[in-house]
Amino acid sequence: MNYFDRITLKDGRECILRNGTENDAEAVLEIFALTHAQTDFLLTYPDEKTFTLEEERDFLKRATENDDEIEIIAIVDGKIVGSAGIYPIGRREKIKHRADLGISVDKQYWGLGIGGALMGACIECAKKAGFLQVELDVVGTNTRAMGLYKKFGFTEFGRNPMGFKSRYSGFMDLVQMRLELK
Ligand SMILES: CC(C)(COP(=O)(O)OP(=O)(O)OC[C@H]1O[C@@H](n2cnc3c(N)ncnc32)[C@H](O)[C@@H]1OP(=O)(O)O)[C@@H](O)C(=O)NCCC(=O)NCCS
């Protein structure tokens, strides 16, 4: 899918939100590595295998071409500082109404409104794609992300006490949240 918006952040700077394309692959891999090193709340450790540049290019190309998925990047001062994506949980008839959402912002840019803007953009795209429900898993102690999700109307529907096994803090609750789209 395609998306474009221009917003003003809480500190007065401009932020562009747009779908990432294959030309952004290198920068998207860089922000992925950075954000995943900054917090223990995301799935992948920076030293775990992620996409190669070629795989990232294919991934962003497909997300742009398909009308039911998107990776939205947030750009401040010409630099990618965060991203969020909407992806179908599956394409079979019984589950094709459900989308998965993922989000991360560079810690240096937290609290400026970028997370909220990315969430709003993802929800808008999910509606446009015809999804009826957006879902995500969040670590129970990730109060910042949970606050953001609740602000957008997400509600908890389950908890997995052994959801994550962190190298640093052991088992972490994974809270399952959902948002119905009208
Ligand atoms: C969660 C995250 C995306 C939020 O991004 P952000 O750019 O800081 O978010 P915003 O500045 O737009 O804040 C949005 C809302 O989050 C909520 N929020 C922010 N900080 C909070 C806190 N400390 N406690 C509770 N809620 C909080 C508020 O509702 C806030 O809205 P408000 O400013 O109108 O009150 C960001 O902190 C992040 O990338 N964290 C690490 C990765 C991660 O945890 N991703 C989610 C995995 S499930």
The ligand as an SDF file (V2000), in Angstrom:
LIG
                    3D

 48 50  0  0  0  0  0  0  0  0999 V2000
    6.0720    2.4240   22.2750 C   0  0  0  0  0  0  0  0  0  0  0  0
    6.6750    3.4860   21.3610 C   0  0  0  0  0  0  0  0  0  0  0  0
    6.4470    3.0820   19.9060 C   0  0  0  0  0  0  0  0  0  0  0  0
    6.0000    4.8450   21.6240 C   0  0  0  0  0  0  0  0  0  0  0  0
    6.5440    5.7910   20.7140 O   0  0  0  0  0  0  0  0  0  0  0  0
    6.5850    7.3730   21.0440 P   0  0  0  0  0  0  0  0  0  0  0  0
    7.0240    8.0540   19.7950 O   0  0  0  0  0  0  0  0  0  0  0  0
    7.3640    7.6190   22.2600 O   0  0  0  0  0  0  0  0  0  0  0  0
    5.0340    7.6320   21.3180 O   0  0  0  0  0  0  0  0  0  0  0  0
    4.2970    9.0360   21.4430 P   0  0  0  0  0  0  0  0  0  0  0  0
    5.2490   10.1260   21.8010 O   0  0  0  0  0  0  0  0  0  0  0  0
    3.4910    9.2470   20.1960 O   0  0  0  0  0  0  0  0  0  0  0  0
    3.3060    8.7490   22.6480 O   0  0  0  0  0  0  0  0  0  0  0  0
    2.0730    8.1530   22.3480 C   0  0  0  0  0  0  0  0  0  0  0  0
    1.3100    7.7780   23.5900 C   0  0  0  0  0  0  0  0  0  0  0  0
    1.9600    6.7160   24.2700 O   0  0  0  0  0  0  0  0  0  0  0  0
    1.5390    6.7710   25.6290 C   0  0  0  0  0  0  0  0  0  0  0  0
    2.6900    6.8660   26.4920 N   0  0  0  0  0  0  0  0  0  0  0  0
    3.8810    7.4430   26.2130 C   0  0  0  0  0  0  0  0  0  0  0  0
    4.6990    7.2990   27.2670 N   0  0  0  0  0  0  0  0  0  0  0  0
    4.0140    6.6240   28.2090 C   0  0  0  0  0  0  0  0  0  0  0  0
    4.3240    6.1640   29.5010 C   0  0  0  0  0  0  0  0  0  0  0  0
    5.5270    6.3710   30.0520 N   0  0  0  0  0  0  0  0  0  0  0  0
    3.3810    5.4680   30.1770 N   0  0  0  0  0  0  0  0  0  0  0  0
    2.1680    5.2310   29.6160 C   0  0  0  0  0  0  0  0  0  0  0  0
    1.8190    5.6550   28.3930 N   0  0  0  0  0  0  0  0  0  0  0  0
    2.7350    6.3390   27.7090 C   0  0  0  0  0  0  0  0  0  0  0  0
    0.6760    7.9910   25.7990 C   0  0  0  0  0  0  0  0  0  0  0  0
   -0.6680    7.6030   25.6340 O   0  0  0  0  0  0  0  0  0  0  0  0
    1.1440    8.8490   24.6230 C   0  0  0  0  0  0  0  0  0  0  0  0
    0.1880    9.7400   24.1970 O   0  0  0  0  0  0  0  0  0  0  0  0
    0.1970   11.2620   24.7970 P   0  0  0  0  0  0  0  0  0  0  0  0
    1.5440   11.8160   24.5390 O   0  0  0  0  0  0  0  0  0  0  0  0
   -0.8900   11.9300   24.0060 O   0  0  0  0  0  0  0  0  0  0  0  0
   -0.1030   11.1220   26.2550 O   0  0  0  0  0  0  0  0  0  0  0  0
    8.2110    3.6530   21.6360 C   0  0  0  0  0  0  0  0  0  0  0  0
    8.3780    3.9410   23.0000 O   0  0  0  0  0  0  0  0  0  0  0  0
    9.0560    2.4580   21.2450 C   0  0  0  0  0  0  0  0  0  0  0  0
    9.4650    2.3080   20.1020 O   0  0  0  0  0  0  0  0  0  0  0  0
    9.3600    1.5720   22.2130 N   0  0  0  0  0  0  0  0  0  0  0  0
   10.2780    0.4630   21.9800 C   0  0  0  0  0  0  0  0  0  0  0  0
    9.7270   -0.5470   21.0130 C   0  0  0  0  0  0  0  0  0  0  0  0
    8.4320   -1.1270   21.5310 C   0  0  0  0  0  0  0  0  0  0  0  0
    8.2550   -1.3590   22.7140 O   0  0  0  0  0  0  0  0  0  0  0  0
    7.5240   -1.3780   20.5860 N   0  0  0  0  0  0  0  0  0  0  0  0
    6.2390   -2.0120   20.8920 C   0  0  0  0  0  0  0  0  0  0  0  0
    6.4180   -3.4790   20.9290 C   0  0  0  0  0  0  0  0  0  0  0  0
    4.8760   -4.2830   21.2520 S   0  0  0  0  0  0  0  0  0  0  0  0
  1  2  1  0
  2  3  1  0
  2  4  1  0
  2 36  1  0
  4  5  1  0
  5  6  1  0
  6  7  2  0
  6  8  1  0
  6  9  1  0
  9 10  1  0
 10 11  2  0
 10 12  1  0
 10 13  1  0
 13 14  1  0
 14 15  1  0
 15 16  1  0
 15 30  1  0
 16 17  1  0
 17 18  1  0
 17 28  1  0
 18 19  1  0
 18 27  1  0
 19 20  2  0
 20 21  1  0
 21 22  1  0
 21 27  2  0
 22 23  1  0
 22 24  2  0
 24 25  1  0
 25 26  2  0
 26 27  1  0
 28 29  1  0
 28 30  1  0
 30 31  1  0
 31 32  1  0
 32 33  2  0
 32 34  1  0
 32 35  1  0
 36 37  1  0
 36 38  1  0
 38 39  2  0
 38 40  1  0
 40 41  1  0
 41 42  1  0
 42 43  1  0
 43 44  2  0
 43 45  1  0
 45 46  1  0
 46 47  1  0
 47 48  1  0
M  END
$$$$
